[in-house]
Amino acid sequence: MERIKRPASQEPEDSPSKKQPSLPNPMTNLSQMLASSSARAPGGAPRPLPSIDSMSSGINVTSASRNDPSGVQQLIDKSNHITQDWERKLSDFKFRPLREDSVFPITHRLTIISGMRPSPFSDQQLDQITTLLENESQNLTPIKSQLRDRFLVNDWYGATMLFLNPSAPMLEREILGVGETVTKLYTCWNDDYQGEALAGLMKTICGYEERWNTRERFYSKCINIFQSSGMGKSRLCNELGKHWLQCSFVLRKAGENGYPSGDPEIYKFLMDETIISNTAKILSLYAAVGEMGQKWTDDKRAACPDITLDALIRLWHQILQPVDRGGKMSPLPEEQGLETRSKERMEMYKQLVLRARELCTELSQRWHSTYYNGAFDEAVIESDEGLRRLFYVPICKLIETYEMRPFVLVFDEAANLNDRLLYWLRRLPMAFYRLPLWSLFLSTNNKIDKLFPQSQNDPSERLSGGALRRLDPILGLPVDVEETTRMVNLETRIQELRKSMSEFQTPQHVCMFGRPLWKVHGESYQKAVRFAQRKLLPGTYSPASNDQAFALLANRINLDPIVGPSSVELVRNAVNSHLRVVLYIDEKLGIMQTLTPSEPLVSDAATEVLMARSEAQDDFPRNWVSCIEGVAKNLLSTRIVDAGSHGELYARLVLILARDFTLSSIPPTRLGICTWTRPIKVLEFLHTLIAVDDYKLLMDYTPTARTQKPLSFAEAFKAAYINMNHFTKTDVFLQPGKTHEMLHDLLRRSAGLQLAHGQPAWDAVIPIYFGDLDAPFEMKQISAIVIQVKNKVSSSVLEIGPEKLNDFKYIPRNKPLLAILLELGRPYAPLAPTYKAYKSRPPCYGIGLSGKDQDTFAVLNHTGLKEVCPAFVRQVMPKDSVNAEVSKRNIRFNYMDREGRYPGYMNAAASVCIEETE
């Protein structure tokens, strides 16, 4: 095949590209393929080719020359030109990000094509392209079907990203449009800070400072800030710097990218192996910070004698802030990645490291024996006057200048340091215990076991032995910050509460919920969902990964691990890499209590992965099947994940499956909305959920009543919609006066609700809406589907009397409720609808479904599901046994009558009555 060649003027003799192997061009026939098509649509009509966006630097293929009326050749020429540019960049950065050299040129052509709306290809041409790719590289076969699916839905971004290796940061940033992303990050970073996390952190530090000299035996003034990615750990520390003097160090490894940019000078200094002593490096850094801060403060006061301490703190904070470079990448060496630091910060840290190295040299020369004997610790500093003057006095003088306010050192991405450095970074602040000098440790890739190991595994004997204890970690970083802000403000609250159901499916709305990070991509669904997928599943999806299967299903049907030693590894991985949120950490046992927050964007991203189709069998949801099978076999059967008490987990699974397969058959009504977060009709949902005969019976059902003629079931719910892409949970019982507002908020965040354990009558709620999807939301159009789950062999009765529906009594009286009883422990029986009408409450239609397999649930007839769901059922629905019943009776007052507490009590009483009668 032909190689794409650079013009001679662009390829000097010593060019690095000369050393690269030749790159065969698999697309030599692409121009003929495009030209022959004349850019016609599948139906044969000419299709105008639109302007290519910023990726193609403004080429307009509609304004081509007379010799190229379709503009195709101009497109190919431009793609060749960009290929040459990127070849040079890849040579400069010395890495090869693509999976195969042979697909290198085509990737860049697809990047150009990705900006074209609508697609210039017919379906037949797309097939030709994917066939060409498959023939060119066997390694691309696994992604061929994904590529084709994404092409067919105009997901050019996703298709292009499939070519990228996860270790290709520079190329990925260019395709993402790094300038726009960084500008959005800069804007969000400088927005007004919302939430109570900052006040909580300041109050915590002040509280510890007051208690430091009491009988409580704390180790050192070091606090870990733990939470999963995107929760705002770095932003929290940045906001702290507006109130207290702070110096932050972002310790990113070479080639790591993130916001804000790393401080390579500091990282290289701390990791420098030519400096033998870690204590020397750390103390020298502390002293250099003190000297630098004091000199800067003196200079500012000399220039402006009236400047206040608060103004100095704000000015210092402003200098260390990230800057917006107008959407352009700085020409930096490979190891620095994308630069967002200010020039002042870069120069300041450069001088800081130079001074720290000088102090290390002075230390080794003046205290040579102590330096090499390994006894150089906080006790030595306190006892040696020379060491105190060198290391203690500078930081002490700076803090005294700021009137003994807390001075905070932030070590961001601290998990990138080795264990010994982390040990000494936590230990050496003990030498400064008289000063309000505080250290905060955080990391995007949390590595909780590294930053906060179990106390008995800590390298410090004083911690592992229990003589001292660490300070509790900071976990209180809120979700739903954007939504909460809008709901607290009266003006924006009115806007939010009047949003139509159609607006609930827009990326701007969906990105309000969950962690603050989603706000960055709120204007583009494709970018937002791809970003969420990379955060939820770093790398590519693997059916063999228990961690990934747990992450996907937890964000759909609300899985929870059983708190205990068996789940420690799963939970740590879920927090470190899969967006699970920490609620509590037991430092002695290393056990965490965690939560999967309700984030509709993440649930949408998880749905796309789960619903990926196989080309060989279009009806085969292979990722759904592998996740169900993996969770049942490896997590539920081993009692790592909580299976629930009576089958409610299986009920949530079946309901979500029905919702997904219903939505998969309904194309989006307009561009730019969330593919997997859209309202669907209740009747269509039920049609997918239940057996065909049962659905027909339900559609023919018309209840009878004495006073007024009720509507048939089909008529009653023909205008009803659900909006649910995941289940979340509550630990408290429903409250009648607040249920209608709760239903509205569930609709807004596209969620169903698993009710609290012990909630009377019902196990789950799905809100429904009867109004116009495009009109402002009306509370009078709201109602609900209430679900009861039973796992008994004996028949149960669906009770829909007033006392059972008391929590929903404030729902509008003209909007019916739908109650569903799932008798999972019984064999299949035909559906039995019921109806109840009330004067002062909404009417209620009831459905009783018996069984748990495809005879009851039509959705399980899809290929693969009926094979894996029985194993799932066996784990979440243990059979009742005499032994289990005897064990339950040991909880004596779970039975409110004596017959329950004393089996046979009523029979004995009856016998006594008979004897007395005789």
Secondary structure as GFF3:
##gff-version 3
##sequence-region A 1 918
A	DSSP	three_ten_helix	8	10	.	.	.	ID=ss1
A	DSSP	three_ten_helix	16	19	.	.	.	ID=ss2
A	DSSP	alpha_helix	30	37	.	.	.	ID=ss3
A	DSSP	three_ten_helix	54	56	.	.	.	ID=ss4
A	DSSP	three_ten_helix	61	63	.	.	.	ID=ss5
A	DSSP	alpha_helix	72	93	.	.	.	ID=ss6
A	DSSP	three_ten_helix	101	103	.	.	.	ID=ss7
A	DSSP	alpha_helix	104	113	.	.	.	ID=ss8
A	DSSP	alpha_helix	123	136	.	.	.	ID=ss9
A	DSSP	three_ten_helix	138	140	.	.	.	ID=ss10
A	DSSP	alpha_helix	141	152	.	.	.	ID=ss11
A	DSSP	alpha_helix	156	161	.	.	.	ID=ss12
A	DSSP	alpha_helix	169	176	.	.	.	ID=ss13
A	DSSP	alpha_helix	178	189	.	.	.	ID=ss14
A	DSSP	alpha_helix	197	211	.	.	.	ID=ss15
A	DSSP	beta_strand	222	224	.	.	.	ID=ss16
A	DSSP	alpha_helix	233	240	.	.	.	ID=ss17
A	DSSP	beta_strand	245	250	.	.	.	ID=ss18
A	DSSP	alpha_helix	264	270	.	.	.	ID=ss19
A	DSSP	alpha_helix	278	303	.	.	.	ID=ss20
A	DSSP	alpha_helix	309	319	.	.	.	ID=ss21
A	DSSP	three_ten_helix	334	336	.	.	.	ID=ss22
A	DSSP	alpha_helix	343	366	.	.	.	ID=ss23
A	DSSP	alpha_helix	368	373	.	.	.	ID=ss24
A	DSSP	alpha_helix	378	383	.	.	.	ID=ss25
A	DSSP	alpha_helix	385	387	.	.	.	ID=ss26
A	DSSP	pi_helix	388	392	.	.	.	ID=ss27
A	DSSP	alpha_helix	393	401	.	.	.	ID=ss28
A	DSSP	beta_strand	407	412	.	.	.	ID=ss29
A	DSSP	three_ten_helix	414	416	.	.	.	ID=ss30
A	DSSP	alpha_helix	419	427	.	.	.	ID=ss31
A	DSSP	three_ten_helix	428	432	.	.	.	ID=ss32
A	DSSP	beta_strand	437	442	.	.	.	ID=ss33
A	DSSP	alpha_helix	448	451	.	.	.	ID=ss34
A	DSSP	three_ten_helix	455	457	.	.	.	ID=ss35
A	DSSP	alpha_helix	461	464	.	.	.	ID=ss36
A	DSSP	alpha_helix	481	488	.	.	.	ID=ss37
A	DSSP	alpha_helix	490	497	.	.	.	ID=ss38
A	DSSP	three_ten_helix	501	505	.	.	.	ID=ss39
A	DSSP	alpha_helix	507	510	.	.	.	ID=ss40
A	DSSP	three_ten_helix	516	521	.	.	.	ID=ss41
A	DSSP	alpha_helix	525	536	.	.	.	ID=ss42
A	DSSP	alpha_helix	546	557	.	.	.	ID=ss43
A	DSSP	three_ten_helix	565	567	.	.	.	ID=ss44
A	DSSP	alpha_helix	568	577	.	.	.	ID=ss45
A	DSSP	beta_strand	581	586	.	.	.	ID=ss46
A	DSSP	beta_strand	591	595	.	.	.	ID=ss47
A	DSSP	alpha_helix	600	610	.	.	.	ID=ss48
A	DSSP	alpha_helix	622	630	.	.	.	ID=ss49
A	DSSP	pi_helix	631	636	.	.	.	ID=ss50
A	DSSP	alpha_helix	648	664	.	.	.	ID=ss51
A	DSSP	beta_strand	680	681	.	.	.	ID=ss52
A	DSSP	alpha_helix	682	689	.	.	.	ID=ss53
A	DSSP	alpha_helix	692	699	.	.	.	ID=ss54
A	DSSP	alpha_helix	713	716	.	.	.	ID=ss55
A	DSSP	beta_strand	721	722	.	.	.	ID=ss56
A	DSSP	beta_strand	726	729	.	.	.	ID=ss57
A	DSSP	three_ten_helix	736	738	.	.	.	ID=ss58
A	DSSP	alpha_helix	739	748	.	.	.	ID=ss59
A	DSSP	beta_strand	751	754	.	.	.	ID=ss60
A	DSSP	beta_strand	764	769	.	.	.	ID=ss61
A	DSSP	three_ten_helix	779	781	.	.	.	ID=ss62
A	DSSP	beta_strand	782	790	.	.	.	ID=ss63
A	DSSP	three_ten_helix	806	808	.	.	.	ID=ss64
A	DSSP	beta_strand	817	823	.	.	.	ID=ss65
A	DSSP	beta_strand	834	836	.	.	.	ID=ss66
A	DSSP	beta_strand	844	850	.	.	.	ID=ss67
A	DSSP	three_ten_helix	858	861	.	.	.	ID=ss68
A	DSSP	alpha_helix	865	876	.	.	.	ID=ss69
A	DSSP	alpha_helix	882	888	.	.	.	ID=ss70
A	DSSP	three_ten_helix	892	894	.	.	.	ID=ss71
A	DSSP	alpha_helix	898	901	.	.	.	ID=ss72
A	DSSP	alpha_helix	905	917	.	.	.	ID=ss73
###
